[in-house]
Amino acid sequence: MGRPTPPIDPQTFWDAKILGWEDSRYQAPAAAPTWLERIAGGVSTSLRFRQETALALLAPHVPGRRLVELGCGSGRLAERLTALGAADYHGIDVSPVAIARARERVADSAQARRIGFEVGGVAELPALGDALVFSLGLFDWLSDAEIGHVLTIGRGGAYFHAVAERQRSIQQAIHRLYVHLAYGRRCDYVPRYHALADITAALDRCGLPPCRVYRHPKMRFGIFVSDLPLSGA
Ligand SMILES: C[S@@+](CC[C@H](N)C(=O)[O-])C[C@H]1O[C@@H](n2cnc3c(N)ncnc32)[C@H](O)[C@@H]1O
């Protein structure tokens, strides 16, 4: 009989992982801490493409708008979005390690006055008013209840979320294998894939209509779901 995998809390997991993960995905692969992460980093063009595409799709909706990024990591988009004319940007992440780097990143920025970061889990957040609430790579790590909460607290504004769409594909099989080898065999905290029907059902439970969907082959099984018109990328 195999040993049961010990439960791990998200903050502990992300405090240990987030900076190495970001460096391997967004910088030169050589910055990655392990050979497995280096391989994953080398094929992470889809994540770099996702970030640039999110920026392009959000850009027309940003001027004058309050932005809230959930699971912001080290806040790589904060300065660029405020430079596009956002009223302000507020980044929230469960990892203090990520938020410390995010604050360092913008400390000397000309936009610093309009940027704020906060440590917190999405489950504890109150309603976010008329903000445009967005996330990249967060939904994969949330429970159904947390996804419902994110959609509910964003109801007064607009939303834009990246989701890993569940599909039968070689790419997703490789991703599952990578997750298993990298950490899934040692802990029970692994990313989820969502069918679009699950997202539509979650929206419906919150009283929201079906979303718009953006797909692109370079994002592999990543999609954006939003109530905004998605053009510009
Ligand atoms: C895959 S990383 C994505 C980081 C960044 N958004 C990006 O695309 O580069 C997921 C992020 O979500 C954060 N996160 C995970 N669960 C969370 C939760 N329940 N509440 C807030 N942040 C969470 C993690 O700390 C991590 O920074």
The ligand as an SDF file (V2000), in Angstrom:
LIG
                    3D

 27 29  0  0  0  0  0  0  0  0999 V2000
    0.6010   29.7340  -11.7320 C   0  0  0  0  0  0  0  0  0  0  0  0
    0.9260   31.0990  -10.6890 S   0  0  0  0  0  0  0  0  0  0  0  0
    0.5210   32.4490  -11.7830 C   0  0  0  0  0  0  0  0  0  0  0  0
    1.2040   33.7330  -11.3900 C   0  0  0  0  0  0  0  0  0  0  0  0
    0.9090   34.9010  -12.3580 C   0  0  0  0  0  0  0  0  0  0  0  0
   -0.4990   35.2290  -12.3600 N   0  0  0  0  0  0  0  0  0  0  0  0
    1.3770   34.5770  -13.7330 C   0  0  0  0  0  0  0  0  0  0  0  0
    0.5410   34.3010  -14.6070 O   0  0  0  0  0  0  0  0  0  0  0  0
    2.5900   34.5970  -13.9570 O   0  0  0  0  0  0  0  0  0  0  0  0
   -0.4960   31.0670   -9.6200 C   0  0  0  0  0  0  0  0  0  0  0  0
   -0.4890   32.1660   -8.5810 C   0  0  0  0  0  0  0  0  0  0  0  0
   -1.7280   32.1140   -7.8560 O   0  0  0  0  0  0  0  0  0  0  0  0
   -1.4520   32.2820   -6.4700 C   0  0  0  0  0  0  0  0  0  0  0  0
   -2.5350   31.6120   -5.7400 N   0  0  0  0  0  0  0  0  0  0  0  0
   -2.8180   30.2820   -5.7000 C   0  0  0  0  0  0  0  0  0  0  0  0
   -3.8970   30.0570   -4.9500 N   0  0  0  0  0  0  0  0  0  0  0  0
   -4.3270   31.2640   -4.4950 C   0  0  0  0  0  0  0  0  0  0  0  0
   -5.4110   31.6780   -3.6880 C   0  0  0  0  0  0  0  0  0  0  0  0
   -6.2820   30.8010   -3.1740 N   0  0  0  0  0  0  0  0  0  0  0  0
   -5.5540   33.0010   -3.4260 N   0  0  0  0  0  0  0  0  0  0  0  0
   -4.6780   33.9080   -3.9500 C   0  0  0  0  0  0  0  0  0  0  0  0
   -3.6200   33.5680   -4.7260 N   0  0  0  0  0  0  0  0  0  0  0  0
   -3.4490   32.2620   -5.0050 C   0  0  0  0  0  0  0  0  0  0  0  0
   -0.0910   31.6580   -6.2570 C   0  0  0  0  0  0  0  0  0  0  0  0
    0.5610   32.1320   -5.0950 O   0  0  0  0  0  0  0  0  0  0  0  0
    0.6290   32.0410   -7.5610 C   0  0  0  0  0  0  0  0  0  0  0  0
    1.3020   33.2710   -7.4280 O   0  0  0  0  0  0  0  0  0  0  0  0
  1  2  1  0
  2  3  1  0
  2 10  1  0
  3  4  1  0
  4  5  1  0
  5  6  1  0
  5  7  1  0
  7  8  2  0
  7  9  1  0
 10 11  1  0
 11 12  1  0
 11 26  1  0
 12 13  1  0
 13 14  1  0
 13 24  1  0
 14 15  1  0
 14 23  1  0
 15 16  2  0
 16 17  1  0
 17 18  1  0
 17 23  2  0
 18 19  1  0
 18 20  2  0
 20 21  1  0
 21 22  2  0
 22 23  1  0
 24 25  1  0
 24 26  1  0
 26 27  1  0
M  CHG  2   2   1   9  -1
M  END
$$$$
